[in-house]
Amino acid sequence: MVPCSGVPQGSQCRAQKDNVLQAKGEETAAAGGTVTLDCLYNTSSLTGTSLFWYKQDGNNSPKFILSRYSGDQGNTADEFKERFSSTLDSSNRSVPLKIQKLQLSDSAVYYCALQPTVTGNSKTLYKNLWSKDNRILHNIH
């Protein structure tokens, strides 16, 4: 934390760049099981934080899964409500995505994004689930 111009003396503001981070790049899980995809974030926002998860399979456009806001539960798309969940933990700056009762159709690239996504300030996360047989999910990112 460093002092910023334009704020009262003694006040500080965040000098870090807005981004999302991942600790590990691969996850493997069996169909029927549960997996949690980690997402850690940094933000300089003083007004609140908005995090989003998206799923992209094949050459299709990314699909919105859910959003989480600081101080609010957020919103989950209807098709994902039953098995996908997340909680924004502002003290740990994390918003992990939990997928339960895994299905082969869950095999995809999963992106975590920090709003505002259109400014170029956000980076994405992805996880890989590699398959050894038909009971294991493929390419979960």
N, C-alpha and C positions, 0 to 999 in steps of 0.2 A: 504494500500500500504506500502510495506517495501522495504528497499534497498536490492539489490541482488548482489551476488558476480559476478565479471566479467563484470559489466557495469560501465560506467563512474561515478565518484563521483557526487552526486546530482541527479543522475537518479534513478528511481524507477521501480520496476516491480510488476506484480500482483502475490500475493501469494495464491489466492483462487483456489479451485479445479474446473475443467471444469464440468459443469452439466447443466441440464435443470430442471425447476421447474414449478409447477402449484399451483395456489392459491386456486382453488376449484375443487372438484372431480366429480361433476355432472352437467350436462346440460340437460334441457328438452326443446323440441321444437316440434311444430306441422308440419306435412307434408305441403309443400308449403311455409314455413317460412324460416328464416335465423338464423343461429347460428354461433357464433365465439368461437373457442376453443383457450384458452390462452396458450402461451408458453413463459416463461421467461428463460433467460440463463445467465450463468457466464462462462467466458473463460479467460484463461491466454495467449491466442494466441496474438502475436504482429503483425502478418502478415495478419489478416483478419479472418472473421468468416463465417462458412458455416453451415446453418441449414436445416434440412430435415423434411418433413412430410410424414408419411406412413399410409395406411389404411389396417387393417386386419379384415376380416370377417370369422366367423366360424373357421374351422381348416385350412383354407388356409394360405399360406405364405403372409407376409406383401407386399402390393403393393406400389410402389413409387408414391406419389402424386406430390410433388414439392420440389424444393430446392431454397434457397435464400442465397445470398452472400453479405457481406458488400461491398458497392460500386457498386453492380451489381443487375440486376433484377432477375437473376437466371433462372430456367427452370421449366416448368409444363408439366406433362405427358398429351398426347393428350386427353385421355378419361376424364380428370378432368378439362380441360381448361375452359369449359363453365361456371361451377358453383363454382369452388374452387379457392380461391385466398389468397395471403399472402404478407405482406410487412415486411421486416426486419427493425426494428427501433433500430439502434445501441445506440442511446442516452438513451432509456428506456430498452435496452437489451431485446426486445420482438420480437416475430415472430408469431403473432396470425394467425390461419387458419380460414378463413371465408367460410362457405358453404351456398349457396343461393338455393332457390327453392327446399327445402329439399324433399327427396323421402324416402320411406321406405327402399329402397336398400342402403341408406346411413348409415343405422344402422350397426355399426362396432366398432372396437377398433382403435383409432387414436393415432399414436405415433409421438412425436416430438423428433428429435435426433440432437445432436451437433457433427459435424465432429471433429476429426476422431472417427467414431463409433467402429472401430475394436480394439482400445486400451483399452477399458474398462473405459474410462474417461467420457462417456456419460450416462445419465439416461434418462428414457422415461417418457412421460406424457400420461395420458389417461383421457377421459371424459365419463360419462355415460348419456345416454338419456333413461329414463324409460318410457314405454308405458302404458297408461291407457286404450287406445282403438286403433283401427286400423289406426287412423289418426295421431298418435304420434309415433315418431321413438323410436326404442329399442336400448339400449346398445351402444350408441355413446360414444366412449372413446376418 
